[in-house]
Amino acid sequence: MRTIAVAAISVDGYLTKGTNPNPSSWTSEEDKNHYHNMLHRYDVYLMGSKTYQVAKNALPANAHKIVMSHNVSEQPKAAGVTFTDKSFRDILSSFEGKTSEILVLGGASVFHQLLEQKLIDEAYITIEPVRNGSGVQLSTHGHYFEDKGFTLSEEKQLNNKGTLLKHYILKK
């Protein structure tokens, strides 16, 4: 099974802007289109509880959402949503044979843990030409994925404002 991460970050490495958890408030239309297209290519998503709270209304209803939570018993029941505190390896193992790919939506803690455990195979990272200055930071420098053992497979400019989409693949 393959795991594919998708995220948008500011040029200074932030996934969010200040206390606003919703990246759609500062990402470009081109990134929103890319994100929408990615969501519709996969039928299983993995994310943290804060990401789920922000994204749940935008996620396709027919997709299965796996939500990491420290408070599983306190989470409301929802169709197509599994709240879990299992390890990432256990979660991925439980989907072996049921799906060939899982899309990882974040947040930063989920990304960091999966990257440390080498459980992400590919990443699509949009870099927006804005400085958020504060918020939840994914990286403090521009070579984060290369430092984690990934190779830049493709880079393309999404618009004339300087929005970049980088596709990374884990070196095997």
N, C-alpha and C positions, 0 to 999 in steps of 0.2 A: 504494500500500500504506500502511496505517496502523500505527503503533506505539503501543501502549498500555502504560503503566507501572502497576505495582501495588506498593504498599509500605505497611508499617505503621511509624510512628515514635512515639516518646514525645513528650510535650508539650515537652520540651527538645530535640527534633530528632534523637534517636538511633535508628538502625536496629537496633542491638544493645545489649545491656546488659553493660557491663564487657567481660570476655573471653569471654562466652558468645555465640557467633555465631547462636544459634537464637532468633528472635523469638517462637516459640510458647511460650517459657518465661515471657513477660510480656504477651502480647497476649490480648485477651478472646476468649471463645467466639464472639461475634458477628463479630469480625474473622476468626477462623479459618474460619467459615462463608463469609464474603465471599470470602476468598482461595480456598477450595475451589471455590466457584461460578465465580470468574474462571478458574481453571485449566481447568475443564471447558467453558468457552466458546471456548477457543482451542486450536489444534493445533500451534503453533510458539512456542517460548519462547527468549528471548535472556537470557543472564546471565553474570556473571563466574564464575571457577572456584571462589572461596570460597562463593558463593551456591549453586552446583551441589553442592558437597560437603555443605552443610547440607540442601539441599532434595531431593536426588536420589531418596530413597526415598519421598517424598510426591508426586512428579510422576507423572502418568498415563503408563503404559508406551507407549501408542500415540502420544504427542505427540513431535514432533521438538525436541530440545534443542540450541541453539547455545550453546557455552560459550567465552567469551573466555579465552585463556590465553597467557601469555608463553612457556610451555614446552610447546608443542603436541606435540613428539616424545616427551615424557616421560609423556603422558597415556595411560591404559589405553583400549583399544578397548571401546566399549559400543554395543549396538544402539540406534539412534535418537538417538545423541549425536554431534555434530560439534564437535570442539575446533578452534579457529581463532585465528589472530593477525592476520587480515585487518582492514582498516578497517571501521568500522560502515557506511559507504556501500556498500562492496563486498559486505558481508554482505547488506544489505537489497536491493541490486540482484540478487544471486543468487537471491533468493526472489520477485522480480517474476514474476507470472503463475502462481506455484505456490501462493500463499496471498494473501489480501487483508489479513490482520492478523497482527502478531507481538506477543506479550505479553512485556514486559520485566520481569524479576523482580529485577534489581539485580545487584550491590550498588552501593554509593555511587559508586565510580569509574565504573561503567557508566552510572549515572544522570547523573552530572555531565557526562561526555563527550557523551552523546546530547543532553542539554539544551543544552549549549554549541553543538552543531552543529545545533540545532533539528530533531532527528530523532525527537522524541517528539511525537505528535499529541494524546494524552490521557493523563491520570494519575488514578488512583484511590488516594488517600492516606488511610489510616486514622490518626487521631491518638488515641493512647491517653492517658488522664489519669494518667500516671505520669511521674516524673522518673527517668531512668536514670542521669544524672550522668556517665556515661562510656561508651565503646564507639565504634562507627563512627557518625559524625554525618553526616546528610544536610544539615541546615540549622541555622543558629544563630538564626534568627528565623522568625516565623510567615508571612512573605510570600514565601517562596522561589520558589514557582511563579509568582506574580504578577510577581516581578522578572525571571523568565525569559520573559515574554511570554504567560503563560497567563491565562485568565479563569476564575473560579470559576463553574462551571455549576450545581452542585447541592451542597448540604451537608445531611446528615441525621445525626441522633443514632441510634446503633445500640443503645444500652442506657441504663438509668437511672444508670449510673456516670459517664457523660459521654464515652463513646467516640464520636468523630465520624468520618464518612466524607465526604471532600471529593472531588468530581469536577471536574477541571480540563480545559479545552480550549485548545489553542494558538491564539492569535489569528492569523488568516491575513491 
